[in-house]
Amino acid sequence: IGDPSLILPTESIRIKDNLSYGEIPVQILDRQVRRFRTKDVASVKVLWRNQFVEETTWEAEEDMKKRYPRLFESGENAN
């Protein structure tokens, strides 16, 4: 049985002809640095538009800064 609270209204999502859509990051919720033997790798926890907080993903901070610099401009989103 499906959970009706997980249904998103399709009017708010712009679906392309090939039935795909582009997800847009809304906010950075957290930051972590993993230490390996030869380097440190920084990651950020990203909240995406049309997703719930439980569905956030960890992304490479460097890649996110290149693709979405506006998320890092204010400095208040990153912890």
MARBA-155516 format. One line per 5 residues: number of its first residue (from 1); for each residue x, y, z of C-alpha. Coordinates in steps of 0.001 Angstrom, whole numbers, plus 524288, in hexadecimal, padded with zeros to 5 digits. Layout:
! residues N
NUM) X Y Z; ... .
END
This chain:
! residues 79
1) 80000 80000 80000; 8057B 80D26 7FC11; 80791 81892 80533; 7FF41 8241C 80082; 807DB 82DD2 807F0 .
6) 812F5 82ADE 7FE4E; 80B37 82F2B 7F251; 81031 83BCD 7EC49; 80766 8447C 7E3FE; 80BE5 84352 7D5E1 .
11) 80880 8517B 7D2E1; 81433 8565F 7DABD; 81DF1 84D86 7D39D; 821F8 85121 7C5D0; 822B8 84413 7BED6 .
16) 82A28 8439A 7B1F3; 825B2 83C3B 7A5D8; 82E5B 830B1 7A978; 82758 83009 7B6B7; 8330C 83515 7BE6C .
21) 834F2 84177 7C659; 84059 84900 7CBF1; 841AA 8494B 7DA9D; 845EC 8562B 7E0B8; 84D1B 85736 7EDBF .
26) 8462B 85FC7 7F79F; 84EF1 85FE1 80384; 85B2D 85A24 80970; 857B6 853C8 8164F; 864CA 84EAB 81B1C .
31) 87332 84D59 817C6; 87D15 842C6 81AD4; 88B49 83FF7 817A3; 88FCA 831F4 81610; 89E25 82FBA 8188E .
36) 8A50D 8258A 8106A; 8B373 821FA 810A5; 8B79F 82B96 80638; 8ACBC 835AD 805A7; 8A0A3 83BAC 80BC4 .
41) 893A9 83B59 80476; 8893E 84563 807EC; 87AD5 841FB 805EA; 86E58 8499D 807D2; 860C7 84483 80B06 .
46) 8577E 84A31 800DD; 848DB 84C23 8019F; 8430D 84B63 7F3EE; 8369B 851D6 7EF13; 82AD9 848A3 7EEE4 .
51) 8318E 83F7B 7F899; 82F61 83D37 80713; 839F5 83F90 81156; 83B2E 830D3 812EB; 83F3B 83004 8048B .
56) 84AF5 8392F 80544; 857A1 834CD 7FEFE; 865FF 836A0 801F5; 86D15 83CFE 7F687; 87B34 840FC 7F450 .
61) 87CB9 84F01 7F902; 885F2 8528E 7EDE7; 87C3E 84E06 7E37D; 870E7 8550B 7E9FF; 878BA 861B5 7EACC .
66) 87B89 860FE 7DC33; 86D8D 85DDF 7D83F; 86601 865E8 7E264; 86E95 870EE 7E7BD; 862A4 87855 7ECC5 .
71) 86114 86E40 7F79F; 86E48 8723F 7FD2E; 86D99 8810C 7FB7A; 86765 884BE 80877; 86F78 87B5C 810AC .
76) 86401 878E7 819D3; 85FA5 86C5A 812FC; 86C58 8650E 814F7; 86F8D 86052 8229D .
END
